[in-house]
Amino acid sequence: MSCSFFQNRECAFFPCHNEIPKEEFNCLFCYCPLYTLGERCGGDYTYLENGTKSCLACTFPHRKENYSAVLQHFPELAELAKKSHSK
């Protein structure tokens, strides 16, 4: 996937997982495909008052290599990703 790594260094929350080195942090998890799985997500996220998702308690670190791993583990998400990138 051509856009499997993205950083928004202008974001006020970057990086929202403080224990991950900035060069390994993947902002695509702000649009994490796991959210579409509902309770199957496995993570623990909340919404802040301004509507921003907070993944500070996520059980799947937001490292750049994990985005592709998510798509490989859940074929239905890989299909959704393909559809969203073809628009």
C-alpha angles and dihedrals in degrees: 000000000000098000102042093127127052135158126194101194090175091065113111089225098048112163098018091183101062095191093063117085111247093239090059097043118113117204091192085087086074081072091034114177088217090074089070089062093064110200091001088068093094091209131104111229134160135190120245121222091264091055095256115140115240114207097175091125095043114141092210110064116231095241116150094244093054096068092068090043090057092052092048093050095050111042091188089060093049088055091050090049091052091051094048092049093050093060 
